Amino acid sequence: MKLSKIFFLTMSFFLLLSALLAFTHKSHQLMAGEGGATQEQIQLIDQEITELKEMKRGYESRAIRHENLGQMMQFESEYTLETRRHFQLAEQNREMAQKLQDDIDQLEQKKQDLLKRKRRLSIY
């Protein structure tokens, strides 16, 4: 009778230990998988940020060009409508550049959140 109790306790201990090891191994695999996915997400965000910055630069340069044209034409009476149109285009381009900057800021924040999450996962 005493032998069966020891056998039962030993067997239950090893079953519990093997279940715990399997669980921790599976959780480490999941964390490693999330880390890889997180790295891919970070790379995609970096690419998108680069593209948005290039687009923003284009809008800013067009805004400067239209403003310069408007300033050159503003003192000539025959170019009144064109002057106004260039200033409007400059303002529209600045607004687009600001919208792109807002998108860039959101992506930068998302990237920072992913990096924090990746650091937390790597700790475990």
N, C-alpha and C positions, 0 to 999 in steps of 0.2 A: 504494500500500500504506500509506504514511504517512497519507494522508487518511482511509482507512477506520478506522485505529486511533483517530484523533482523533474521528471521527464516532461510533465505538462508545463511547468513553469519555464523550463529551459526552452521548450518548443515555442511557447507563446512569446518569450523574449526574442528569439531569433526571427519569428514572423513579424513582430513589431519593428525590429531593427531593419529587416529587409524592406518592409513597407516604407519606413522613414527614409532609407537610402534611395529607394526608387523615386520617392517624392522629391527629395532634394536634387537628385540628378535631373529629373524632368524640369524642375523649376530653373536650374542652371541652363538647360538647353533653351528654354523659353526666353530667358534673359539674354542669352547670346544671340538668339534670333531677333529679338527686339532691338538689340544694339545694332545689328546689321541693317535692319529696316530703318532705324533711326539715322544711321549714317547715310543711307540712300536718300532719305527725306532731307537731310541737311544739305547734301550735294545738290539736290533738285532746287531747294530754296536758294542756294548760292547762285545757281545758274539763272534763276528767275530774277533775282536781285540785280545781277549783272545786266541782263536784258532791259530791265526797267530803268536802270541808271543810264544806259545808252539812250533809251527813248527820252528820258527826262532831259538829258543834255541836248538832244535834237530840238525839243520844244523850247528850251531856254535859249538856244542859239537863234531859232526863228523869231522868238519874242524880241531879242536884242536887234535882229535885222529889221523887223517891222518898226520897232521904236525909232531906230536910227533913220529909216526912210521917212517916217512921220515927222521927225524933228527937222529933217532937211526940207520937207515940203510945206511945213506949217506956215511959213511966212510968204508963200506964193499964193495969190488969190485964186488962180485957176486950178490949184490942186487941193481945194478945201475938202471935197468928198473923198479923194484918195488919202489925204492926210488922216481924216477921221477913220477911214477903213483900216489903215495901217495901225493906228493906235488900238482899234478894236481887236484886230488880229493879234497884236502884241499881248493884250490883256487875256485873250482866249488861250494863247500859248502858255502864258504864265499860270493860268488856272489849271491847264492840263498837267503842267510840270508839278504843281502843288498836289494834284490828285495822285500822280505817280509817286511823289515823295511820301504821301500818306500810305500808299500801298507798300512801298519799300520799308517804311517804319513798322508796319504790321508784320511783314515777312521777317524782319530782323527780330521782332519780339517773339515770333513763333520759333525762329531758329534758337534764340536764347532759351526758350522753354524746353525745346528738344535737347539742347546741350545739358541743361540742368537735369532733365530726366535721365539722360544717358549717364551722367556722373553718378546719380543715385543708383542706377542699375549696376554700374561697374563696382560700386562699393560692396554690393551683396555678392 
